[in-house]
Amino acid sequence: MIANIDDFVRYIPTARGTYFEDIEPFLQEAKMWAEDQLFGVGIVAEADNLEADEVLSRSMNSVICLKAYASAIPFLDVVQTKNGFAVVNSQNHAPASKERVERLLKHVKERLYFHVDSLIDLVARTPSLFSQWRLFPKFNALTDLLYWSGNELTLYCADFLTQEWSTSNFAEGIEKQIIPYLELQRLRSRIKGIQNEEIAAFISRDYLDKLIENRRQGSLTSEEERMLERLKSIVALFLRDEKYKAEEQLKGIVNMMMADLVAYPEYAASEEYNIKIAERYQNQQEDPTYFFM
């Protein structure tokens, strides 16, 4: 994949003066990270194929190089001597300031997760890659939310992310950084709670699970795709604490489902539907089922 320092510098221009043997262990770790945590062995191997799609290959190489570089930077100018650690010095180069190094690390981190998100979106829309991703043992854990990538999160929740970040408490002088993929992971439990507690209470857990599973299988109907888009917008409303608007939209979805129960068998057979029917029942004296209390 990355065979020498020239290959590495194609993706990390500032690494020109790095010895390849110093960076190679971190490249191996980064490849393992991509295989074990993100995409699985099959997709990483596919990206390394000589006949691989150029976009896939370049994006995967970028992820691996950037991940390796971010891990390696703290080690590249430090050596251990018999008297302890020392900083490598050169008369030809002035040492970079702490601020410059932090800015470099910040940019590396941004670019790393930009390419991770791009790869997720590419794999999800490419049937041959998607079928390989589904074989990855962690696939279900990575796709249990309505948002699969930071790009999706940003599409629906950009204003929420910006507002929340600006109102957070930060130490003086620390630059704020929004990385959509990491924000999605930070919000994972909150979004999962919205899905399973707020949304499922209206449309049923069974129907929500069906939508998520059909997306995983690549078998969504056009109607289900439209429903998912509506639910992604509703999650965004809950995140922005606009619960009233979110519930009004969910009520509209429920009314649509109840008007055509044949089209929504999971909802029709659900406990949530039975509760909804029970709520609507009124004990009228002229009703044959009337009972005296």
N, C-alpha and C positions, 0 to 999 in steps of 0.2 A: 504493500500500500504506500508507505513512505519509506523509501529505500536508502536515502542519503540526505545530507544537509541541504542540497540544492532543491530536492523535493519539498523539504520542510519549509524552506524560505519562500517558496511559491505561495504559501498560505500565511506565513508569519515573517514579514519582511525584516522586522527588528532582530531576528535571530541569526543574522548573517555571520556574526562572530562566534557562534556557539559550535562546540565540537559535537558531532552527531552521537558519539558514544555517551555524551552527557545527557542527551535528550532521549535517547532510544528507550531506556527503561520506562520513562513516563509515557512514551507512545504506546508501549505494550500495555501499560495500566489503563490508558485512555481507551484503547480498543476493547479491553475486557469490560470496561464501564459501559461502553455502547452496546456490547453484546449482552451483558448481565442485567442492565438497568433500563434500557430503552427499546431496543429493536430485536434482539436475539441474534444468534450466530448466522442464520440464513441470510438476513438482509445485509449484515456487515460484509459477509463473504460475497454477496451479489455486487455490492459496491466496489469490491476489489477485483471483480472480474474484468478482464481486458476489453470485453465487449459490453460492459455496463453502460447504462445511460449516463451521459456526461454530467447532467445536473445531479443525479444521485451520487455519482463518484466524487464530484467536487464538494458537494454538501457534506458527505460522510467524512472525506479527508479534512475538511475544515473543522468539523466537530472534534475529530480525534486530535488534530494538531493543536487546536485552541485549548482543549481540555489538558493535553500534555503540557503545553506552555504555561498555563495557569498553575499547574502543580509544580512545574520545574523552577519557575522564577525565584522562589525563596532560596533555592539551593545553588543557583548558577554562579554566584560570586562569593560563596562561603566554602571554606575547606577546613578539615579537621587536622590539626597538628598534634604533636605529642604534648604540647602545652595548652591545648584547647582549640577553639575555633578561631579562624582568621578570615579576613576579607581579602579576596584576590584584588590586587592593585595593578594598574598599568600606567606607565608614564605617558602613553599616547592617548589615554582617555581620562577625562575627569569623571568621578563617580556621579551617577544620577542622583538628584535630590529625592527625598522621601515622597514628595508630592508628585514628581514625575513617574515614579514607580507605581504609586497608588493609582494615578490616572491611567497608566498602561494596563494595570490589572483590571480596572473598571471597564476599560474598552474591550479587553480580551473576554471578560465575563459576558458583556453585552453581545458580542459577536458569537460567542459559543452558543448561547441559548437562542439567539436569532436563528442560527442554523439548525438547532435541535427542533424548533418549531417548524421551520421550513421542511425538514425531513419528515416530521409527523404528517404534515399536510400532503406532501408528495406521496408518501406511502399509502395514506388513506384514500387517495383518489386514483391510485394505480393498481388495478386488480391483481396483477402478478405479484407485486410486492405486498399487497394487503393480505393475500392468502398466506404468504410466508409469515407475516407479522402475527396472524391469528394462531400460528403454531407456537409462538413464544409463550412460555409458562406464565409470564407476568402480564400478558395481553389484557386479560379481564380486569386486573387491578388498575391498569393504565387507562381503561376505557369505561369505567363505571360512572363517570360524570357526563352530563350533557355537553360539556366543553371538553374537547380532546387535546387542544393545544393552547398555548398562550395567545396565539393569533385569534382563535375563536373567542377567548375571554376578552381580549381587547376590542374585538368587533362589537360586542354587546355591552361591555362594562368599562370602556375607556374613561368616561367621566367619573365613575365610581373610584377607579384606581387612582386617578389624579387627585381627587378630593381627599381620599383616605390618606394618601401619602403626604399631602400637604398639611394635614392636621395631626400627623403623628409627631411624637416627641423625639427630636434628634439633638445630639450634642452640638454645640456651637462649632461651626466650621466643617462639619461632615456633609459632603455633597450627597444629595438624595439621588437614588437610582431605582428606576422601575424596570424590572425585567419580567415581562409577561409570563414566561414559563414558570419562573420561580414564584410569582404571585399566584398562579393557578395551584401550585403545590401547597402554598401557604394557606390558601382558602379551601383546600380540598375537603376538609371535614365540615366546614360551614356549608359549602355547596351541597355536599352529600346530605346534610341535615335538612336543607331546604327541599331537596328532591324527595326524600323519604318521609318527611313529616308534613311539610306544607303542601307540596304539589300532589303527592300520593293520596293525601286525605280527600282531595277533590276527584281526581281522575282514576284513582285506585293504584295500588302498588303493582298489581298484576299487569295493568295496561302500560304503566311506566316501564316495568321490567321488559315487557314485550318490545317496546320501542327501542330500548337500549340494546337488547339482544339482536333485533333485526338489523340495527345499524352495525353491530359487530359482525354479522353474517353477510353484510352487503346486500341485504334483501329488502330494504325499505321501499314501500310503495310511494308514489308521489304525494299521496295524502299524508302518509306518515312523515315524510320529509317536511311537509308544511307544518305538521303538528310539532315536530322537534324544534323548528325555528320559533314557533310561538312560545314553546316552553323555555327556550334559551332566553328569550326576552323577558319572560316572567321571572326566571331566576335573577336576572339583572335588577328587576324591580325590587325583589326581596333584599338583595344585597344593598340597594340604596335606601332601605327602610321605607319603601313605598308599598307597604303591605296591603293597603286598601285597594290600590290600583291593580296589584297582582291578583288579589282574590276576586275582584270584579272580572278580570279576564278569565280566571279559572272557572268562575260561575258560568260565563258564556260558553266555555268549552264543554262543561258538564251538560248544559241545556242542549247543545248541539248533539252530544252523544246520546242523551235520553230520547231525543227525537228520532234517532235511527239506531236503536239498540242492536239490530241485526249486524250492523257494520262494526260494532264494538263489543264482541262477545266476551272478551276478558273483563271489560267494565260491567257488563250485564250480569256476569256470574260472581262479581266481587262483593266483599263485605261492605265496601264503601257505597255501592249501589243499594244494597239492602237497607243500610242506614239512611240513605237519602230518601228512599221510598217510605220508610217508617216516619221520617220527619214530616213528610207531606201528608200522611194519613190524618184525617180528622174524624173524631168519633161523633157522627151525626145520628140523631134519633131515628131518622127515616132510613138509615143505612141498614141493610139486612145483617151486617156484622156488628151493629150497635150493642154495646154492653153497658149495663147499669153500674155506676160506681157509687 
